[in-house]
């Protein structure tokens, strides 16, 4: 493959930048505490120091912090749910969000993308701005999160290609007609995976909602005690046609589940597509291929799915 992919304007090659990441506390991300140390009182005090905005509801608070030009979203805890570089709102700051976009290695020209969980809208903004042939629908069950995302994280207004829906994610997926090309699920609250969005029934509904070549993309925490159980549920719902990609920063794992075996599984094909995507979108797709090879069954010639 050469040149740019259909509908994707050329960008620059991936340039690594110092970053914070999800599944870390605010203090660790800000360089105040390291090594995964969590001290709720002290770190929430640090969050208070850098907090710029708070919205409270009966269930939880939605906090926004900002430091060194990076604005972050927190849902009821000091854990970073989403981050945005203020001078480049579309950039994917967190490595796990970039890893989730590796679905493009297998489905490079999606037309219908559904996302469960808005957060600060990082994935939604990237897909909307960088995949101009895709229709993007985002389902979020918190009106407070939607309000903060739109007012403080540059999430665009609804139009013909973009829509944010206030709804329960599991119910929405269950009612989806067949034909979704990509279904992305990033469904952690302040502490853990939302169980209704991690059940075997939910993953079965997700598989049924996909187009023939569709792919489910799920963000999991490898440190979660239920990680293996969640992964096995996905494997059962998709007949074992699953590929895992660990994020560059330890903790998050992007899981790709295919309704049918992907067409491209040879390493030379994946490498060629990775080079094209990296030029077009500025993400580290060649590194994604390397990490997929490290973590998944394969031969010298191809990925086994």
C-alpha positions as CSV (number, residue, x, y, z in Angstrom):
1,X,0.0,0.0,0.0
2,X,1.2,3.5,-0.8
3,X,0.1,7.1,-0.2
4,X,-2.7,7.9,2.1
5,X,-5.7,5.8,3.0
6,X,-9.1,6.8,1.5
7,X,-10.5,9.9,3.2
8,X,-7.6,10.4,5.6
9,X,-5.5,13.5,5.0
10,X,-1.8,13.1,5.3
11,X,-0.2,14.1,8.6
12,X,3.3,13.6,10.1
13,X,5.0,10.5,11.3
14,X,4.7,9.6,15.0
15,X,6.8,11.8,17.3
16,X,6.9,10.5,20.9
17,X,6.2,13.1,23.6
18,X,6.4,12.9,27.3
19,X,3.0,11.9,28.6
20,X,0.9,11.0,31.5
21,X,-1.4,8.0,31.3
22,X,-4.6,6.6,32.6
23,X,-4.8,4.1,35.5
24,X,-2.5,6.4,37.4
25,X,-3.2,8.8,40.1
26,X,-3.0,12.5,39.6
27,X,0.0,12.9,41.9
28,X,2.0,10.2,40.1
29,X,1.2,11.7,36.7
30,X,2.3,15.1,37.8
31,X,5.6,13.7,39.0
32,X,4.7,14.2,42.7
33,X,4.5,10.5,43.7
34,X,5.8,7.6,41.6
35,X,5.9,3.8,41.5
36,X,2.2,3.4,41.6
37,X,1.9,4.6,45.2
38,X,-1.7,5.6,46.0
39,X,-2.5,7.7,49.1
40,X,-6.0,8.9,48.7
41,X,-6.0,11.8,51.1
42,X,-2.7,13.3,50.0
43,X,-3.4,12.8,46.3
44,X,-6.9,14.2,46.4
45,X,-5.2,17.2,48.1
46,X,-2.9,17.5,45.1
47,X,-5.9,17.2,42.7
48,X,-7.5,20.0,44.7
49,X,-4.4,22.1,44.1
50,X,-4.6,21.7,40.4
51,X,-8.4,21.5,40.0
52,X,-9.9,24.0,37.7
53,X,-13.5,22.8,37.7
54,X,-15.9,20.5,39.6
55,X,-19.4,19.3,38.9
56,X,-21.2,17.3,41.6
57,X,-24.2,14.9,41.3
58,X,-25.8,12.6,43.7
59,X,-23.6,9.7,42.6
60,X,-20.2,11.2,42.0
61,X,-18.2,14.3,41.2
62,X,-16.7,15.3,37.8
63,X,-13.4,17.1,38.3
64,X,-11.1,18.8,35.8
65,X,-7.4,19.5,36.6
66,X,-4.8,21.2,34.6
67,X,-1.0,21.2,34.7
68,X,1.8,22.1,32.2
69,X,-0.7,22.6,29.4
70,X,-2.5,19.3,29.9
71,X,-6.1,19.2,31.1
72,X,-7.4,16.0,32.7
73,X,-10.8,14.6,33.7
74,X,-11.4,12.7,36.9
75,X,-14.6,10.8,37.9
76,X,-15.0,10.7,41.6
77,X,-11.4,9.9,42.3
78,X,-7.9,11.1,41.6
79,X,-7.5,8.6,38.7
80,X,-7.1,10.2,35.3
81,X,-9.9,9.2,33.0
82,X,-8.9,11.4,30.0
83,X,-6.4,14.1,29.1
84,X,-6.2,16.8,26.5
85,X,-3.2,19.0,25.5
86,X,-4.8,22.4,25.5
87,X,-2.8,23.6,22.5
88,X,-3.7,20.5,20.4
89,X,-7.2,19.2,21.6
90,X,-7.3,16.4,19.0
91,X,-4.0,14.8,19.9
92,X,-4.3,11.5,21.7
93,X,-2.2,12.2,24.8
94,X,-2.7,8.9,26.6
95,X,-1.0,5.9,25.1
96,X,-4.0,3.6,25.7
97,X,-6.2,5.8,23.5
98,X,-3.6,5.5,20.7
99,X,-3.5,1.7,21.2
100,X,-7.3,1.5,20.8
101,X,-6.9,3.2,17.4
102,X,-4.9,0.2,16.2
103,X,-8.2,-1.3,15.0
104,X,-7.3,0.6,11.8
105,X,-4.7,-2.0,11.0
106,X,-7.6,-4.4,10.4
107,X,-10.4,-2.1,9.4
108,X,-8.8,1.0,7.8
109,X,-11.9,2.8,6.4
110,X,-14.8,2.5,8.9
111,X,-18.0,4.3,8.0
112,X,-20.0,3.7,11.2
113,X,-18.2,4.1,14.6
114,X,-20.0,3.7,17.9
115,X,-18.3,4.5,21.2
116,X,-19.5,3.6,24.7
117,X,-18.2,6.1,27.2
118,X,-17.4,9.7,26.4
119,X,-15.0,10.8,29.2
120,X,-13.1,13.8,27.9
121,X,-13.9,12.8,24.3
122,X,-10.3,12.0,23.2
123,X,-11.2,9.1,20.9
124,X,-14.4,10.7,19.7
125,X,-12.6,13.9,18.6
126,X,-9.8,12.0,16.9
127,X,-12.2,9.8,15.0
128,X,-14.3,12.8,14.0
129,X,-11.5,15.0,12.8
130,X,-9.1,12.4,11.4
131,X,-11.5,9.9,9.9
132,X,-13.6,12.2,7.7
133,X,-15.6,9.4,6.1
134,X,-16.8,7.9,9.4
135,X,-20.0,8.7,11.2
136,X,-19.2,8.8,14.9
137,X,-21.8,8.2,17.7
138,X,-20.9,8.3,21.3
139,X,-23.1,7.0,24.1
140,X,-22.6,8.4,27.6
141,X,-24.9,7.9,30.7
142,X,-23.9,11.0,32.6
143,X,-25.2,14.4,31.6
144,X,-22.5,16.0,33.8
145,X,-19.7,14.3,31.8
146,X,-21.3,15.4,28.5
147,X,-21.5,19.0,29.7
148,X,-17.9,19.1,31.0
149,X,-16.6,17.3,27.8
150,X,-18.2,19.9,25.6
151,X,-17.4,23.0,27.6
152,X,-13.8,22.1,28.7
153,X,-12.5,19.4,26.3
154,X,-13.4,20.7,22.9
155,X,-16.0,18.0,22.1
156,X,-17.8,19.3,19.0
157,X,-21.5,19.9,18.7
158,X,-23.7,17.3,17.0
159,X,-23.9,17.4,13.2
160,X,-24.5,15.0,10.3
161,X,-21.3,13.0,11.2
162,X,-21.1,13.3,15.0
163,X,-23.6,12.7,17.8
164,X,-23.4,12.3,21.5
165,X,-26.3,10.3,23.0
166,X,-27.3,10.4,26.7
167,X,-28.2,6.7,27.3
168,X,-27.3,3.5,29.0
169,X,-24.5,1.9,27.0
170,X,-25.6,-1.7,27.4
171,X,-29.2,-1.0,26.4
172,X,-28.0,1.1,23.4
173,X,-25.8,-1.8,22.1
174,X,-28.6,-4.3,22.6
175,X,-30.9,-2.2,20.4
176,X,-28.3,-1.5,17.7
177,X,-29.2,-2.8,14.3
178,X,-26.6,-4.9,12.6
179,X,-24.0,-2.9,10.6
180,X,-21.7,-1.1,13.0
181,X,-18.1,-1.2,11.6
182,X,-16.4,-0.4,14.9
183,X,-17.7,-0.5,18.5
184,X,-15.3,1.0,21.0
185,X,-15.9,0.4,24.7
186,X,-14.0,2.5,27.3
187,X,-16.2,1.9,30.3
188,X,-14.4,2.5,33.6
189,X,-15.8,4.6,36.3
190,X,-13.6,6.1,39.0
191,X,-12.5,2.7,40.3
192,X,-13.4,-0.2,38.1
193,X,-14.9,-1.6,34.9
194,X,-18.7,-1.1,34.7
195,X,-20.0,-4.6,35.1
196,X,-23.0,-4.2,32.7
197,X,-20.5,-3.3,30.0
198,X,-18.3,-6.3,30.7
199,X,-20.8,-9.2,30.9
200,X,-20.8,-12.1,28.5
201,X,-24.3,-11.0,27.4
202,X,-23.0,-7.5,26.6
203,X,-20.2,-8.9,24.5
204,X,-22.6,-11.2,22.7
205,X,-24.8,-8.2,21.9
206,X,-21.8,-6.3,20.7
207,X,-20.9,-9.1,18.3
208,X,-24.4,-9.2,16.9
209,X,-24.4,-5.4,16.3
210,X,-21.2,-5.5,14.1
211,X,-21.0,-5.6,10.4
212,X,-19.5,-8.7,8.8
213,X,-16.0,-7.3,9.0
214,X,-16.7,-5.3,12.2
215,X,-14.4,-5.1,15.2
216,X,-15.1,-4.6,18.9
217,X,-12.4,-2.6,20.7
218,X,-12.3,-2.8,24.5
219,X,-10.0,-1.0,27.0
220,X,-9.1,-3.3,29.9
221,X,-6.8,-2.8,32.9
222,X,-4.3,-5.7,33.2
223,X,-4.1,-5.1,36.9
224,X,-7.8,-5.6,37.4
225,X,-8.4,-8.9,39.3
226,X,-11.1,-9.7,36.8
227,X,-9.0,-9.1,33.7
228,X,-8.8,-12.8,32.8
229,X,-12.5,-13.2,33.3
230,X,-13.4,-10.2,31.1
231,X,-11.0,-11.4,28.4
232,X,-12.4,-14.9,28.4
233,X,-15.9,-13.5,28.1
234,X,-14.9,-11.6,25.0
235,X,-13.2,-14.7,23.5
236,X,-16.3,-16.8,24.0
237,X,-18.6,-14.2,22.5
238,X,-16.3,-13.9,19.4
239,X,-15.3,-17.5,19.0
240,X,-11.7,-16.9,20.0
241,X,-11.1,-14.3,17.2
242,X,-9.4,-11.9,19.6
243,X,-6.1,-9.9,19.4
244,X,-4.6,-8.0,22.4
245,X,-2.3,-5.0,22.3
246,X,-0.7,-3.6,25.5
247,X,-0.4,0.1,25.7
248,X,3.1,1.6,25.7
249,X,2.6,2.6,29.3
250,X,2.0,-0.4,31.5
251,X,-1.5,-1.2,32.7
252,X,-4.0,-0.8,29.8
253,X,-4.6,-3.5,27.2
254,X,-6.6,-2.8,24.0
255,X,-8.6,-5.9,23.0
256,X,-9.8,-6.3,19.4
257,X,-12.5,-8.9,18.8
258,X,-13.6,-9.7,15.2
259,X,-16.9,-10.9,14.0
260,X,-15.1,-12.7,11.2
261,X,-11.4,-13.4,10.8
262,X,-9.7,-10.2,9.5
263,X,-8.5,-10.2,6.0
264,X,-5.0,-8.9,6.8
265,X,-3.0,-11.2,9.0
266,X,0.4,-11.5,7.2
267,X,3.2,-9.5,8.8
268,X,4.3,-8.0,5.5
269,X,0.7,-6.8,4.9
270,X,0.3,-5.4,8.4
271,X,3.7,-3.7,8.3
272,X,2.8,-2.0,5.0
273,X,-0.5,-0.8,6.3
274,X,1.2,0.4,9.5
275,X,3.6,2.6,7.5
276,X,0.7,4.1,5.6
277,X,-1.4,4.8,8.7
278,X,1.6,6.2,10.6
279,X,2.2,8.8,7.9
280,X,-1.5,9.6,7.6
281,X,-2.4,9.8,11.3
282,X,0.8,10.4,13.2
283,X,0.3,7.4,15.6
284,X,2.9,4.7,16.2
285,X,1.3,2.0,14.1
286,X,4.6,0.2,13.3
287,X,5.2,-0.2,17.1
288,X,1.6,-1.5,17.4
289,X,2.4,-4.3,15.0
290,X,5.6,-5.1,17.0
291,X,3.6,-5.3,20.3
292,X,0.8,-7.4,18.7
293,X,3.5,-9.8,17.5
294,X,4.9,-10.0,21.0
295,X,1.6,-10.7,22.8
296,X,-0.4,-12.9,20.4
297,X,0.0,-16.4,18.8
298,X,1.7,-16.1,15.4
299,X,4.0,-17.8,12.9
300,X,7.0,-16.2,11.2
301,X,4.7,-15.1,8.4
302,X,1.4,-14.1,10.0
303,X,-0.7,-13.3,13.0
304,X,-2.9,-16.2,14.2
305,X,-6.5,-15.0,14.8
